[in-house]
């Protein structure tokens, strides 16, 4: 199916059961998240509220009222000097991988971050997953580093790959609030 029938919109609290199902799959079977146990919908609701309290985007993709994925940006670090740098998270339902949903979600997150005045978007890719690395490269990210053996999950050490891309005027100009 084409991406033209996919709607990308802001998350609602009522989406959290479906978000929990998608994220839970990735926690249990994947390496993108270093969590061991999937959080429940109430915890994901709390996390979503925290993202939005920072003025950052949290979006979902749906087709025919079925949630296909979600994405958001969160603060990269909490100290004040980092406030213009954010980290992306993108999760797609396992049945809809390679349908362009992740790209649509990430494009919406990028636009939301730019509108919020952020300057740098960082991807922290768990397990050094090659599909995620390629996906981020196609979306304008560049390599920024690798942390070997950063986490232990599924009986093995997992690396983290760091990638980055500029937003808006990037770091070529000082921020508006100076």
Buried (B, 14 or more C-beta within 10 A) or exposed (E): EEEEEBEBEEBEEEBBEBBBEBBBBBBEEBBBBBBEEBBEBEEBBEBBEEBBEBEBBBBBBBBEEEBBBBBBBBBBEEEEEEBBBBBBBBBBBEEBEEBBBBBBBBBBBBBBBBEBBBBBBBBBBBBBBEEBBEBBBEBBBEEBEEEEEBBEBEEEEBBBBBBBBBBBEEEEEEEEEE
